[in-house]
């Protein structure tokens, strides 16, 4: 049994695949096969089927059968009708106002389900893009950390040589060894972070267990954000999926309330029936016999007393509508606050990236100066390698600042509802 389980695990590991994809590609794949998006589409499909269910009373239905049976005495079947060899009957609603409102409500529910699908696509696009940036950043940091670990290893080798020559204290060698161990731990941590980010990204894309998605090395400009904060707020409120969904729910409740109010109206159904009789049923009771009997007309039902439940349901709908209006007002305020926060965060991230860029430029300039002094013999190689390690730290800081700026821009686009269009 253990051997079988081991072979199954090996087989799953053998099928695992690492795919290199761009940001646009992962967003496109996520919008097609992300599990949450697919589930929301199934909900929309159910809502579309609910329309046909609500329309069903207005569709004609035809039933055929036979009422032939042994009778004794007056010819009648169990239901009190004349026994027939063959009969066809149909029935459909012509005027049923409550059901008409239910059909309209089913259409509105479909619109709400489609809004939910669009909202789910926006959320998935933001999550996938953010996870992609995390994977990309983890790969960059890992590359720099590996280079930094190599620099620290060279410093340690130089320190050991200088110690053997009597030019370096043992504590300095120990300090360099600790730096090497710290760098190795950082590399191992970043390798784990990269594996987790790539695996999580593959799960968001709906891929097989064990698959990983690697960020492609591409030159990609940071996404552009709207210039005007106030115009973005107005556009976001107008196109907000949350507000649209609440408005759709409110409209659905209004139609449901109208359906209960319309229960006082009469209902008209089309009825038709045709029967074929057997002569031996009637020959002892009637002097004349007609084999066929057909009826065609309308059935009218007028409600005289509908009880108190309809009024109670109407009261419930009115309470729900009042709650939805409050939710819409609160959502508008929340959208305004979120966009203002996102714009401030994007501005702060831009300033942090510019500072990290200038700090990196200074570190690179210091390495150039140290390299020139080393070539002139005025600076030991260990000091040069330490300067290079410091430059690597600045590279990591710059990559992190660049990562945060891009994520903050994605958040602005997400809050304004333009993320999917910007990434496509």
N, C-alpha and C positions, 0 to 999 in steps of 0.2 A: 504493500500500500504506500509506504514512504517513497519507494522508488517511483511509483506512478505519479505521486504528487510532485516529486522532484523533476520528473520529465515534463510534466505539464507546465511547471514554472519556467523551465528552460525553454519550452516551446513558445510561451508567451514572451519571454525575453528576446527570443530570436526574431519574433515578429515586430518587436518595438522598432520604431522608426523616428529619426530626427530630421525634421524638414526645415529648411531655411526659407524664410518668407519675409517680404517687406511689410511695412505697416498697412499699406493699402490692401495687400493680399489678405492679411489676417482679418481685417475688418470685413472684407467681402465674404470670406468663408464663414465668419461668425454670423453675419446676417442671414446666411442660408441654412446653416446646420447647427447653430447653437441650440442646446436642449431647451432653454427657456423660450427662445423665439419659436421653436417648433411647437412647444406646448401651447403658446398663445395663439398660434395659427390653428391648432386643433380646436381651441375654444371658439375661435371665429367660425370654424366649420360647423361646430355644434349650433352656434347662434344662427347660422344660415339655414340649417335643417329645421330649427325651431320656427322659422317663417312658414315653411311648408306645413308644419304641424298646425300652426294657427290658422292657415288658410283652408285646412281640410274640410271644415263644415260647409264651405262655399263651393266645394268640388262635388260633382254628381257621383253617386255610387250606385252601381247596378248589381242586384242580387238575383240569382236564378235558383229555382229549386222545385220541389214537388211536395204536394200535400196529400198525395194518394194514400188511403188507408181503409181498412175494413170498417164499415159503419153499420150500425143497426138502429133502426128508427129513423128520425129525421136526419138527413144528410148534413152533418156539420163536423168539423175537425175539433181538436182539443182547444184551439184558440177561439172557437166560436164562428169561424169563417167557413165558407163552403169549401169542401175538399176538392182539390184540383189535381189534374195529372201533371201540369207544368205551370209555373208562374214566374213572372219577371216583375221586379219592383225597383223603384229608384226614389231617392230623396236627397235634397240639398237645400241649404239655407239661401234664401233670396234677400231677406232683410234681417240682419241681426247686428244692431249697432254695438252692443257690448263686445261681440266677437270681432267686429271691424276695428275697434280700438285695440284689442289684443293683437291683431295683425300689425297695426301701426307700432305697437309697443315692441313686437318682435323685430321689426325693421330697425327701431331705435336701439334695441339691444345688440343687433348686429353692428351698427355703427359704433357703439361703445366697445364692442370686442375688437373691432378694427383699430380703434384708437389705442386700446391696450396693447395690441400687437406693435403698432408704431412706437409707443412708449417703451415697450420691451426692447425693441431694436435700438433705440437711443441709449438705453441703459447698458445693453450688451456692448454696443460700439464703444462707449466710454470705458467700461471695465476692460475690454480687450485691448484698447489703445493704451490704457494705463499699465496693464500687465505687460504689454509689449515693451513699453519704455522701461519698465523695471528689469525685464530680461536683457534689454540692450545695455542698460546701465550696469547691470551685474557683470556682463561680458567685458565691458570697458574697464571696470574696476579690477576685474580679475587679471586682465592683461597688464595693467599698470602694477598691480600687486606682485605678479610674477617677475616683472622687470625689477621691481624694488627689492624683492627677495634675492635676486641675482646680484644686485649691487651690494646688499648687506653681506652676502657670502664672499664677495671679492674683498670687501673691507675687512672681514674676519681673517681671510687668508693673508692680507697685507699686515694686519696686526700681529698675527702669529709669527710672521717672518721678522717683523721688527722686534718682537719680544725675544726671539732667538738671538738676534743681533745685539740685544741689550738696549734698544732704543725705545721700548714701550713697556709700561707697567702691566703686570698681570691683570689688574682690575679692569684696565681698558680692554684687554682681550675678552675678559668675562662679559663686559658690557656689550661688546660687539657680538658675542655669542648669543646673549639674550635677545639682541635686536634681530638676529637671524631666526631664532625660534619664534619670536613675535611675528615676524614676516611670514613664516611658514604657516602659523596658525591663521593669519589673516587670509592667506591664499586658500587654505582648506575651508574656511568659513565662506569665502566668496564662491568657491566651487559648489558648496551646498546651496547657497542662495541662487546661483545660476540654475542649478538642476531643479530646484523648487519652482522658480519663475517659469522656466521652459515647460515643465510638466503642467503647472497650473494653466498656462496659456493653451496648451494642447487640450486640456479638459474643457476650457471655455469654448474652444472651436469644435467640440463634439467628436474628437478623435478617439482612437482606440486606447485602452489602458497601456501605459508604458511609453506611448509616443511623446515626443518632445518637439517644440517649435523653437527654432533658433532665429534670433533677429538678424536680418541680412545687413551687411556692411554697406550702407548707402549714404550718400550726401543728401540730407533732407533738411529743408528749411523749417524753422518753427512755424506752426500754423498761425495764420493771420487772425487777429481778433478785431471785432468792430471798434471803430475809433470813438464813437459816441456812446457814453454810458447810458444816458437818458433814452436815446433811440433804441438801444439794446433792450432796456427794460420794457418799453412799450411794445416792441416786436415780440419779446419773450412772452409777455402776458397774452398777446393776441394769438400766438401759436402754441401756447402751453398745452401739452397733452393732458396734464393733470386737470386743468380747468375745463378742457373739452370733455374729459371723462365725467367730471362732476355735472356739467351742463347736460350731458347725455343721460346720466342717471336721473337728473331732475325732470327732464322731458319724459323719460320712461315712467316715472312716478305720476306725472300729470296725466298721461294716457291711461295708466292703471286706474286713477281716480275717475276719469271720464267713463271708463268701462263700467264701474260700479254705479255711477249716476245714471247711465243709460239702461240699466236693468228695468226701469219703469216703462220703457218703450215696448211696443208690441214686436213680436217676431213673426216673420213670414217664411214658410218653407215650401218648396216645390215638392209635390207628391205625385207619383204615377205608378200604375200597376196594371198588369195584363195577366189573365189566367185562362187556362184551357181545362174544361171540365169533362168528366166521363159521363156518358148518357145514362149508364145503369144506376148512377147515384140518384137520379132525379125522376126516372120514368114512372115511378109509383106515386109521385107527389105533384107533378106539374103536367099539364096537358101539352104545353109547348116547351121546347128546349133550345137554347142558344149555347153553342159550344164555347164561345169566347166571351169574356167579360173584361172591360178595360175601364180604368178610372184615371183621370188627369185633372189636377187642380192645385190649389194652394191650401196649406194648413196655417191658420192664423192663431197665434197665442197671445193673449192680452194679460199681463200680470196685474192682479188686483191687490195683492199684499205680498211684499217681498221680504218682510221681516226687518230686523234691526242690524243684521250683520253688514249689509252694504254701507250703511252710515258709519259703522265702526271702522270698516276698511278705509273709507274716505278720510276719516279723521287721522288714521295712521299715516296715510299717504301725505296729508297736509303737514304733519309733524316732520316726516322725512324730508319733504321739500324745504321746509324752514331750516332744517339742519344742513342741507346741501347748500343753501344760500350762504349760511355762515361759513361753511367750509370753503366756498369759492372766494369769499372776502379774505379769509385767512390765507389761502393759497396765493392770492395776488400780493399780499404783504410779504409773504415768505419768499416769493420769486424776486421781488424788489430787493429785499435784504440780501439774498444769496448772490445776486448779480453784483451788487455793490461790493460785497466781500470778495468775490472772485476777481473783480477788477483791481481791488487794492492788493490782493495776493499776487496777481500777475505783475503789477508795477514793482512790488517789493522783490519778487523773484528776478525781474530784469535787472534791478540795481545790484542784487547779490551776484548775478552772473557777470556783470561788468566789473565788479570788484574782484571776483575770482580770476577773471581774465587778466586784469592788470597785475594781480599778485603773481600769477603764473608767468607773465612776461618778465617781471622782476627776478623771479627765481631762475628763469632761463638765462637772463643776462648775467646773473651771478655765476652760473655754471660756465658761461663763456669766459668770464674773467678768471675763474679758478682754473679753467683748462689752459688758458694762455700762461698763467703763472706756473702751472705744473710743467708745461713744456719748457719753460725757462729755468726749471729746477728750483723755483722759489716756494713751491707748495707741494706737500706730500700727496701721494696718490690716494691715501686714505681720506684726506680732507676733501679731495675732488669727488670721490665716490659718495661721501656723505652729502655733498652738495647735490649730486645727481639724485640721491634718495629723497632729499628735500624737494627737489623739482618734481619727482614722482608724486609726492604728497600733494603738491599744488595741482598736478594734473587731475588727481582724484577729486580734489575740492572743486576744480573747474567743471569736471564731468557731472558731479553732483549738482552744482548750481545750474548747469545747462539742463539737466534732467528735471529739476524742480521748476524751471521756467517753462519748459515744454508742457509739463503736467498742469501747471497753473493756466496756461493758455487753453489746454484741452478742457479744463473745468469751466472756463469762461464760455467756450463754445457749447459745452454741455448745458450750462445754465440758460443760455440764450436759445437753445433748441436748434443750433446750426451745425452740430458736430458731424453728423452723418454726411451732410452735403460737403463739408470742408474736407473730410477724409476720403471722399470718393473721387 
